[in-house]
Structure formats: structure tokens, C-alpha cells
Amino acid sequence: MLSNLKVGIKLSLGFGFVGLLIALIAGISWVKLDGAIALQNDALEDRYPKTVMVADLETDVVRQGVLLRNILLASNRGDTAGVNAALAQLQESSARVGKVFETLDGLINNPKARELMKRVSDTRDAYRKERETMLGLVRDGKNTEAEQLLNGSMQAARNAYGDALEEFLDFQRDLMTASGNAARSSLQTTTWTVVGLSVAAVVLAALAALLITRAIVRPLNEAVGIADHIAAGDLTQKINVQGRDETAQLLAAMGKMQQALRDLVTDVRQNAEGVATASAQIAQGNQDLSSRTEQQASALEETSASMEEMGSTAQQNADNARAASQLAASASNVAVQGGEVVSQVVSTMRDIQHSSQKI
């Protein structure tokens, strides 16, 4: 499959695969971390403030109990200023508690929490009624009855109110702890998930790099080996071309080059054999020519001797010709003289003819 892809495409696929793994890890990590952050925010921004507000309510209940006792003691001493100061603090605490209840009523959405909230509200109303009754007795100067109410039914109402707040506080603490544990567990899960995905990504990236490297390097090493064999003069290597990538094209080109070199070597070998045969024939011809040359040399030596003899004969012939020339010249003179005699004879004969005719 990879051998059919171009080298550039292989590298693009490898880097794209690694990028996809990184994006996948980043996406999963973001989702997991977002969930953990949401749980942590729920614990810190929702459940923790509610727990603090319920704890503040419990603190205000204790403070109000102290203020009520201070009011009763100041009233017994006739300390009007002390009573008024304690009443002012009590009113401030009551107003603060009222605001906390209003805030909690808008924030509480858990069914169990709302049930506990209703119980706290009911016990608070009962406690407030007892408190107002006690304050009315103090204003009327009935401190003994106010003390009896404080230590009696009002104490029971206060305890019920405190127990309801304590149960509500415990529930909110449990919710906050659960949120914290869930956030911690989510963070741990996210950590292990990221670690696992990172290890898997490293393994997959290494595997992809190995496959792509083998798909590129192995044909190149094969091409280098074939080139070394060709450079060493070995043209018998079998070249297997697989795929259509650049290395496959390189191997195919080297196969064509090897075949062309093989054909060239075959032609050269055949031509060399022809040259060797012709050289052998030429050598044999040269040997025959040498023999004939020797024979011709002998003949030339004999011819030279004959020519020398002919030269001597020619010299003699020249001498004879010179003598003959002299004889010919003498004969020529004789002939000229004979011609003149003949001419005279002819003239005489004509004269004889004319004389005969005359006769």
C-alpha cells in the first residue's frame, strides 16, 4: 500500500497522523480537564459558599443565644444601655441571618438540601417565636418568667434549630467533599488518560515512522546495493520493482540501465570475439605473408643476381652495339657511295635506253 504512494505523500501522512494524535490528546485532555474544573468550581464556587453560609447561621444561633442571656442579665441589673446594645446586636444578627436564608433559598437546588433547608426554616420560625416571647417578657419586666422560658421551651427550640442547622451543615460538607473527591478523581483519571494516550501516541507515531522509513529507506538501500554491484561490474543482480513511488521508479530505471549495460557488454563481447577471430586470421595472414615475403626476398636475391648478370650482358651488348653502330655508319657511307654509283648506273642506263631508242 505505502509503496504505491509518493514519498511526499508518505511524509505528509506521517506528519498528519502525528498531528491528529496530538489533536486527539489535546481534545480529550481538554474535555477531561474541563470536567474536573467544573467539579472543582462546583465545590469551590457553589458548595463551599453554601457550607460557609450554613456554618455562619450556626454561629449566629450561638451568638444570639449569648445575646439573649446578656439582655436578661442586663435587665436584671437594670442596665438599660446594656439591654439596648445587646438588642441592637441581636437585630443585626437576625437581619444577617435573614439575608443568608434569602441567598440560600435562591441557591439550593438539591432535593435533599431543600428538604433540610425547610426543616431549618421551620425550626428557625419556632425559635424566633420563643425569642420574641422572651423579649416581650423582658420588656414587661418579667425577668423571672423570661429566664424560665430561656432555660425551658426556648432552649428546646434553640436545640432543634441548631440540630437542623448541624444536619444541613453536615450535608453541605458531604456535598463539598464529594465534589472535591470527584474533582480529584477526575484529575487523576485525566492524568492517566493523558499519559496513556501519550504513550499510545508515541507508540503509534514510532510505528508510523518505522513503516514510512522502511518504505523509503529499504528500496533506497536496495538501489545502493544494486548500484554498488553494477559499479563492480556485476550485471546479474535481480531487481524487484514494487509500487509506483520514486524509489520504485529509481529501481525500474536502474533495471533498464542494467539491461542496457548487459546488452552493451554482450555486443562488446561479440565484437571482441569477432576482432579476436579477425586478429587470428590477420596473424595467420601475416605469417603467410612473412613466408611469401621470405620467398620473394629469395627470389629478389636471385633476380638481383640475374640482373647483375644481365647488367654485364647489357654492358657487353652496349659495347657490341657501339661497334655495330660504327659498322653501320661505315655501311651507311658505303651505301651512300653505292647509291651514287647506282644513280650513275641509272643515268647510264637512261642514256643507253635513249641510245637504244635512237638505234
C-alpha positions as CSV (number, residue, x, y, z in Angstrom):
1,M,0.0,0.0,0.0
2,L,2.7,2.5,1.0
3,S,4.9,1.5,-2.0
4,N,2.2,2.9,-4.3
5,L,2.4,6.4,-2.7
6,K,4.8,9.2,-3.4
7,V,7.5,10.0,-0.8
8,G,5.9,13.4,-0.2
9,I,2.5,11.9,0.4
10,K,4.1,9.3,2.8
11,L,5.7,12.1,4.8
12,S,2.5,14.2,4.7
13,L,0.5,11.2,6.0
14,G,3.1,10.6,8.8
15,F,3.1,14.1,10.0
16,G,-0.6,14.4,9.6
17,F,-1.1,11.2,11.7
18,V,1.1,12.6,14.4
19,G,-0.7,15.9,14.3
20,L,-4.1,14.0,14.5
21,L,-2.8,12.1,17.6
22,I,-1.7,15.4,19.2
23,A,-5.1,17.0,18.4
24,L,-6.9,13.9,19.8
25,I,-4.8,14.0,23.0
26,A,-5.4,17.8,23.3
27,G,-9.2,17.4,22.7
28,I,-9.6,14.5,25.3
29,S,-7.4,16.3,27.8
30,W,-9.5,19.5,27.3
31,V,-12.7,17.6,27.9
32,K,-11.4,15.8,30.9
33,L,-9.8,18.9,32.4
34,D,-13.0,20.9,31.7
35,G,-15.0,18.3,33.6
36,A,-12.5,18.3,36.5
37,I,-12.5,22.1,36.6
38,A,-16.3,22.1,36.5
39,L,-16.4,19.8,39.5
40,Q,-13.7,21.9,41.3
41,N,-15.6,25.0,40.5
42,D,-18.8,23.4,41.8
43,A,-17.0,22.6,45.0
44,L,-15.4,25.9,45.4
45,E,-18.0,28.3,44.0
46,D,-21.2,26.6,44.9
47,R,-21.0,24.0,47.7
48,Y,-18.2,25.7,49.7
49,P,-20.0,29.0,49.9
50,K,-23.3,27.3,50.9
51,T,-21.4,25.3,53.6
52,V,-19.9,28.6,54.9
53,M,-23.3,30.3,55.0
54,V,-24.8,27.4,56.9
55,A,-21.8,27.5,59.3
56,D,-22.4,31.2,59.7
57,L,-26.0,30.5,60.5
58,E,-25.0,28.1,63.2
59,T,-22.5,30.7,64.6
60,D,-25.3,33.3,64.6
61,V,-27.5,31.0,66.5
62,V,-24.9,30.6,69.2
63,R,-24.3,34.4,69.2
64,Q,-28.0,35.1,69.5
65,G,-28.2,32.7,72.5
66,V,-25.4,34.6,74.2
67,L,-27.0,38.0,73.3
68,L,-30.4,36.9,74.8
69,R,-28.7,35.8,78.0
70,N,-26.9,39.1,78.1
71,I,-30.2,41.0,77.6
72,L,-31.7,39.1,80.5
73,L,-28.7,39.7,82.8
74,A,-28.6,43.5,81.9
75,S,-32.3,43.7,82.5
76,N,-31.9,42.1,85.9
77,R,-29.2,44.7,86.8
78,G,-31.4,47.5,85.5
79,D,-28.7,48.2,82.8
80,T,-30.9,49.8,80.1
81,A,-27.9,50.7,77.9
82,G,-26.6,47.2,78.1
83,V,-30.0,45.9,77.1
84,N,-30.3,48.2,74.2
85,A,-26.8,47.4,73.0
86,A,-27.5,43.7,73.1
87,L,-30.8,44.2,71.4
88,A,-29.1,46.1,68.6
89,Q,-26.6,43.3,68.1
90,L,-29.4,40.8,68.2
91,Q,-31.3,42.7,65.5
92,E,-28.2,42.9,63.4
93,S,-27.6,39.2,63.7
94,S,-31.2,38.5,62.8
95,A,-31.0,40.7,59.7
96,R,-27.8,38.9,58.7
97,V,-29.5,35.5,59.2
98,G,-32.5,36.7,57.2
99,K,-30.2,37.7,54.2
100,V,-28.4,34.3,54.4
101,F,-31.7,32.5,54.2
102,E,-32.8,34.5,51.2
103,T,-29.5,33.8,49.5
104,L,-29.6,30.1,50.3
105,D,-33.2,29.8,49.1
106,G,-32.1,31.0,45.7
107,L,-29.0,28.7,45.6
108,I,-30.3,25.5,47.0
109,N,-31.5,23.2,44.2
110,N,-30.7,19.7,45.5
111,P,-33.9,18.0,46.7
112,K,-32.3,16.7,49.9
113,A,-30.8,20.1,50.6
114,R,-34.1,21.8,50.1
115,E,-35.8,19.4,52.5
116,L,-33.1,20.1,55.1
117,M,-33.5,23.8,54.3
118,K,-37.2,23.6,55.0
119,R,-36.6,21.9,58.3
120,V,-34.1,24.6,59.3
121,S,-36.6,27.3,58.3
122,D,-39.4,25.7,60.3
123,T,-37.2,25.3,63.4
124,R,-36.0,28.9,63.0
125,D,-39.5,30.2,62.9
126,A,-40.3,28.2,66.1
127,Y,-37.2,29.6,67.7
128,R,-38.0,33.1,66.6
129,K,-41.4,32.9,68.2
130,E,-39.9,31.7,71.5
131,R,-37.4,34.5,71.3
132,E,-40.0,37.2,70.7
133,T,-42.0,35.9,73.6
134,M,-38.9,36.1,75.9
135,L,-38.1,39.6,74.7
136,G,-41.7,40.7,75.4
137,L,-41.4,39.3,78.9
138,V,-38.1,41.3,79.4
139,R,-39.7,44.5,78.1
140,D,-42.6,43.9,80.6
141,G,-40.1,43.4,83.4
142,K,-41.0,39.7,83.8
143,N,-37.4,38.6,84.0
144,T,-38.2,35.5,86.1
145,E,-40.6,34.2,83.6
146,A,-38.2,35.2,80.8
147,E,-35.5,33.2,82.4
148,Q,-37.7,30.2,82.8
149,L,-38.7,30.5,79.1
150,L,-35.0,30.9,78.1
151,N,-34.0,27.8,80.0
152,G,-37.1,25.8,79.1
153,S,-39.1,25.7,75.9
154,M,-36.8,28.3,74.2
155,Q,-33.8,26.1,74.9
156,A,-35.6,23.2,73.3
157,A,-36.5,25.3,70.2
158,R,-32.9,26.5,70.0
159,N,-31.5,23.0,70.2
160,A,-33.9,21.9,67.5
161,Y,-32.9,24.8,65.3
162,G,-29.2,24.0,66.0
163,D,-29.6,20.3,65.2
164,A,-31.4,21.2,61.9
165,L,-28.5,23.6,61.1
166,E,-25.9,20.9,62.0
167,E,-27.6,18.3,59.9
168,F,-27.8,20.8,57.0
169,L,-24.2,21.7,57.5
170,D,-23.1,18.1,57.5
171,F,-25.0,17.5,54.3
172,Q,-23.3,20.5,52.6
173,R,-19.9,19.4,53.9
174,D,-20.6,15.9,52.4
175,L,-21.6,17.5,49.1
176,M,-18.4,19.7,49.1
177,T,-16.3,16.6,50.0
178,A,-17.9,14.6,47.2
179,S,-17.3,17.4,44.8
180,G,-13.7,17.6,45.9
181,N,-13.2,13.8,45.6
182,A,-14.9,13.8,42.2
183,A,-12.6,16.6,41.0
184,R,-9.6,14.8,42.4
185,S,-10.7,11.6,40.8
186,S,-11.4,13.3,37.5
187,L,-7.9,14.9,37.6
188,Q,-6.3,11.6,38.3
189,T,-8.4,10.0,35.5
190,T,-7.4,12.8,33.2
191,T,-3.8,12.5,34.1
192,W,-3.8,8.7,33.5
193,T,-5.8,9.2,30.3
194,V,-3.4,11.8,29.0
195,V,-0.4,9.6,30.0
196,G,-2.0,6.5,28.3
197,L,-2.9,8.5,25.2
198,S,0.6,10.0,25.1
199,V,2.2,6.6,25.4
200,A,-0.2,5.2,22.7
201,A,0.6,8.2,20.5
202,V,4.3,7.8,20.9
203,V,4.0,4.1,20.1
204,L,1.7,4.7,17.1
205,A,3.9,7.6,15.9
206,A,7.0,5.4,16.2
207,L,5.3,2.6,14.3
208,A,4.2,5.0,11.6
209,A,7.7,6.5,11.4
210,L,9.1,2.9,11.2
211,L,6.7,1.9,8.4
212,I,7.3,5.1,6.4
213,T,11.1,4.9,7.0
214,R,11.2,1.3,5.9
215,A,9.0,2.1,2.9
216,I,11.5,4.8,1.9
217,V,14.9,3.6,3.1
218,R,14.7,-0.1,2.2
219,P,14.3,0.5,-1.5
220,L,17.0,3.1,-1.4
221,N,19.4,0.7,0.3
222,E,18.4,-1.9,-2.3
223,A,19.2,0.7,-5.0
224,V,22.5,1.5,-3.4
225,G,23.4,-2.2,-3.3
226,I,22.5,-2.7,-6.9
227,A,24.5,0.4,-7.9
228,D,27.5,-1.0,-6.0
229,H,27.2,-4.3,-7.8
230,I,26.8,-2.5,-11.2
231,A,29.9,-0.4,-10.3
232,A,31.8,-3.6,-9.6
233,G,30.8,-5.0,-13.0
234,D,28.2,-7.4,-11.7
235,L,25.2,-7.1,-14.0
236,T,23.4,-10.3,-12.9
237,Q,21.5,-8.7,-9.9
238,K,17.8,-9.3,-9.9
239,I,15.8,-6.1,-9.4
240,N,12.4,-6.4,-7.9
241,V,10.2,-3.3,-8.5
242,Q,7.2,-2.9,-6.2
243,G,4.9,0.1,-6.2
244,R,4.9,3.3,-8.1
245,D,6.8,5.7,-5.8
246,E,10.0,7.5,-6.6
247,T,12.2,4.6,-5.2
248,A,10.3,2.1,-7.4
249,Q,10.9,4.4,-10.4
250,L,14.6,4.6,-9.4
251,L,14.8,0.8,-9.2
252,A,13.0,0.5,-12.6
253,A,15.4,3.0,-14.1
254,M,18.4,1.0,-12.7
255,G,16.9,-2.2,-14.1
256,K,16.7,-0.6,-17.5
257,M,20.3,0.7,-17.1
258,Q,21.5,-2.7,-16.1
259,Q,19.8,-4.3,-19.0
260,A,21.2,-1.7,-21.4
261,L,24.7,-2.3,-19.9
262,R,24.2,-6.0,-20.2
263,D,23.2,-5.6,-23.9
264,L,26.2,-3.3,-24.4
265,V,28.6,-5.8,-22.8
266,T,27.1,-8.6,-24.9
267,D,27.6,-6.5,-28.1
268,V,31.2,-5.6,-27.0
269,R,31.9,-9.2,-26.2
270,Q,30.6,-10.3,-29.6
271,N,32.6,-7.6,-31.3
272,A,35.6,-8.5,-29.3
273,E,35.2,-12.2,-30.3
274,G,35.0,-11.0,-34.0
275,V,38.0,-8.9,-33.6
276,A,39.9,-11.8,-31.9
277,T,38.9,-14.1,-34.8
278,A,39.9,-11.4,-37.4
279,S,43.1,-10.8,-35.4
280,A,43.9,-14.5,-35.6
281,Q,43.2,-14.6,-39.3
282,I,45.3,-11.5,-39.7
283,A,48.1,-13.1,-37.7
284,Q,47.9,-16.2,-39.9
285,G,47.9,-14.0,-43.0
286,N,50.8,-12.1,-41.6
287,Q,52.6,-15.4,-41.1
288,D,51.8,-16.5,-44.6
289,L,52.8,-13.1,-45.9
290,S,56.0,-13.4,-44.0
291,S,56.7,-16.7,-45.6
292,R,55.9,-15.3,-49.0
293,T,58.0,-12.3,-48.3
294,E,60.9,-14.5,-47.4
295,Q,60.3,-16.4,-50.6
296,Q,60.1,-13.2,-52.6
297,A,63.2,-11.9,-50.9
298,S,65.0,-15.1,-52.0
299,A,63.5,-14.6,-55.5
300,L,64.6,-10.9,-55.4
301,E,68.1,-12.0,-54.4
302,E,68.1,-14.4,-57.3
303,T,66.6,-11.7,-59.6
304,S,69.3,-9.3,-58.3
305,A,72.0,-11.8,-59.3
306,S,70.3,-12.3,-62.6
307,M,70.1,-8.5,-63.0
308,E,73.7,-8.2,-62.3
309,E,74.4,-10.8,-65.0
310,M,72.0,-9.0,-67.3
311,G,73.9,-5.8,-66.4
312,S,77.1,-7.4,-67.5
313,T,75.4,-8.7,-70.6
314,A,73.9,-5.3,-71.3
315,Q,77.3,-3.8,-70.9
316,Q,78.7,-6.2,-73.4
317,N,75.6,-5.6,-75.7
318,A,76.3,-1.9,-75.3
319,D,79.8,-2.4,-76.4
320,N,78.7,-4.6,-79.2
321,A,76.0,-2.0,-80.2
322,R,78.6,0.7,-80.2
323,A,80.8,-1.4,-82.5
324,A,77.8,-2.3,-84.6
325,S,77.0,1.4,-84.8
326,Q,80.4,2.1,-86.0
327,L,79.9,-0.7,-88.6
328,A,76.5,0.7,-89.5
329,A,78.0,4.1,-90.0
330,S,80.6,2.6,-92.3
331,A,77.9,0.6,-94.1
332,S,75.9,3.8,-94.4
333,N,78.8,5.6,-96.0
334,V,79.3,2.6,-98.3
335,A,75.6,2.6,-99.1
336,V,75.7,6.3,-99.9
337,Q,78.5,5.7,-102.1
338,G,76.7,2.7,-103.6
339,G,73.7,5.0,-104.2
340,E,75.7,7.4,-106.0
341,V,77.1,4.6,-108.1
342,V,73.6,3.3,-108.7
343,S,72.5,6.8,-109.7
344,Q,75.3,6.9,-112.1
345,V,74.3,3.5,-113.4
346,V,70.7,4.6,-113.7
347,S,71.8,7.7,-115.6
348,T,74.0,5.5,-117.8
349,M,71.1,3.1,-118.3
350,R,68.9,6.0,-119.3
351,D,71.5,7.1,-121.7
352,I,71.7,3.6,-123.0
353,Q,67.9,3.5,-123.4
354,H,67.8,6.7,-125.2
355,S,70.6,5.5,-127.4
356,S,68.7,2.2,-128.0
357,Q,65.6,4.1,-128.9
358,K,67.6,6.1,-131.2
359,I,69.0,3.0,-132.8
